[in-house]
Amino acid sequence: MNRRTQQEMEEIKEQEDDYVNASRGAVDKKRTRPGQRFFLLIAVCWLILLAIMGLRIYLTSGLSEDNAKQTAEILNLKTRNQELETEKKNLKQQIQDMTTTWKELNVSRAQWSIDSYCLGNTDEKCQPCQKGWRLTGLSCNAYNNPPSSGRKTWEEAREDCKGKNSDLAVAHNPAEKEAINTGYWIGLRVEDGKWKWVDGSDLTDSSWIPVPVDGRCAVFYKGRYIWSSLSCGDHKQWICQKKALTLSV
């Protein structure tokens, strides 16, 4: 009986030892897989490396594209700057040419004016008014009395005077009023409900002319009124006026 018990105990012990040995073997097998861990580590490193390389390529391509755009913009700005510099030089030259032409024109006109006042006079002296103009006080008047077909509206008459470096006549004093002929356009018309002279001054004595009405201009007329009010579209003779040449003695 005791022998059998001892034998069973020995068998149980052997089974326990086999189990323990089997467990240790399994543990040892798990511990003997460093190659798999190394492979996994290498794979992870490669993935990280590939990700870094991909990111670097992406960033490099993006920077290259931006650099190319910036370079193109810089070149465009340089080209535009050169064009502006060229335009500036051309404009400066044009201004210089225009200034020179303007000066030459002024000199020519001044010489023409001197000649027109001074040349051809029998007494070989310069006159205060050009030929065809009459001296009245400090002004020179030109009386334009063409045939009926050549007569002008008030605006047309004024344009003709401006072309002669003058304007329609004004009459602020008795001498100027006396010099104006009957039936000629003068530089007086209605503006903003008032009679105004072409020099910008108001008519001081409105008792000499009818009530101002838009579209009306004045002519000299010896009758009830000194100035007569007519439609500015009528065709009349006209008087041009400019300052007389001041002569020093």
Buried (B, 14 or more C-beta within 10 A) or exposed (E): EEEEEEEEEEEEEEEEEEEEEEEEEEEEEEEEEEEEEEEEEEEEEEEEEEEEEEEEEEEEEEEEEEEEEEEEEEEEEEEEEEEEEEEEEEEEEEEEEEEEEEEEEEEEEEEEEEEBBBEEEEEEEBBBBBEEBBBBBEBBBBBBEEEEEEBBBBEBBBEBBEEBEBBBBBBEEEEBBEBBBEBBBBBBBBBEEEBBBBEEEEBEEEEBBBEBEEEBBBBBBEEEBBBBBBEBEBBBBBBBBBEBBEEEE
